[in-house]
Amino acid sequence: YVEISPELAAINGLPADYGAFVQEVVPRGPADRAGIRAGDIVTAIGDRRIWADTSFTEALFGSRPGETVG
């Protein structure tokens, strides 16, 4: 994934100023089984929003392995 910033979003015409742009998904891996696809933009993990002060990794650490989040 690539962390999205307002500058990156503006340059690439992305619809979100913050988040994680998914570049690749491992076939049959957890993300694939959850329906995440290359090109998706993840803006939150559960109720933890990815924002200027919360990276994708920080949001992810709030979940347990195997936990289903919406």
C-alpha positions as CSV (number, residue, x, y, z in Angstrom):
1,Y,0.0,0.0,0.0
2,V,0.9,3.7,-0.3
3,E,0.0,6.2,2.4
4,I,-2.2,8.9,0.8
5,S,-1.5,12.5,1.6
6,P,-3.4,15.6,0.4
7,E,-0.5,16.3,-2.0
8,L,-0.5,12.7,-3.4
9,A,-4.2,12.8,-3.8
10,A,-4.2,16.1,-5.7
11,I,-1.4,14.9,-8.0
12,N,-3.1,11.6,-8.8
13,G,-6.8,12.8,-8.7
14,L,-7.6,10.5,-5.8
15,P,-11.0,10.8,-4.1
16,A,-9.5,10.8,-0.5
17,D,-6.9,13.1,1.1
18,Y,-5.8,10.4,3.6
19,G,-5.8,6.6,3.6
20,A,-4.0,3.7,2.2
21,F,-4.0,3.1,-1.6
22,V,-3.8,-0.7,-2.1
23,Q,-1.3,-1.6,-4.8
24,E,-1.3,-5.3,-4.6
25,V,-3.3,-8.1,-2.8
26,V,-1.9,-11.5,-2.0
27,P,-4.1,-14.1,-3.7
28,R,-6.1,-16.1,-1.1
29,G,-4.6,-14.0,1.7
30,P,-6.6,-12.3,4.4
31,A,-7.2,-9.1,2.4
32,D,-8.2,-11.0,-0.7
33,R,-10.7,-13.1,1.4
34,A,-12.1,-9.9,2.9
35,G,-12.8,-8.5,-0.6
36,I,-10.0,-5.9,-0.8
37,R,-8.7,-5.4,-4.3
38,A,-5.8,-3.6,-5.9
39,G,-6.8,0.0,-6.5
40,D,-9.0,0.2,-3.4
41,I,-8.5,3.1,-0.9
42,V,-8.8,2.1,2.8
43,T,-9.8,5.2,4.8
44,A,-10.6,3.4,8.1
45,I,-10.2,0.2,9.9
46,G,-13.2,-0.5,12.0
47,D,-13.9,2.8,13.8
48,R,-10.3,4.0,13.5
49,R,-10.0,6.5,10.7
50,I,-6.8,6.9,8.8
51,W,-6.0,10.6,9.0
52,A,-3.1,13.1,9.3
53,D,-2.2,11.9,12.8
54,T,-3.2,8.2,12.4
55,S,-1.4,6.1,9.8
56,F,-2.7,2.9,8.3
57,T,-0.3,0.9,10.5
58,E,-1.4,2.7,13.6
59,A,-5.1,2.1,12.8
60,L,-4.3,-1.6,12.0
61,F,-2.6,-2.1,15.4
62,G,-5.9,-1.5,17.1
63,S,-7.2,-4.8,15.7
64,R,-6.4,-8.4,16.7
65,P,-5.2,-11.0,14.1
66,G,-8.2,-12.7,12.6
67,E,-10.6,-10.0,13.9
68,T,-13.3,-8.9,11.4
69,V,-13.6,-5.1,11.2
70,G,-16.1,-3.1,9.2
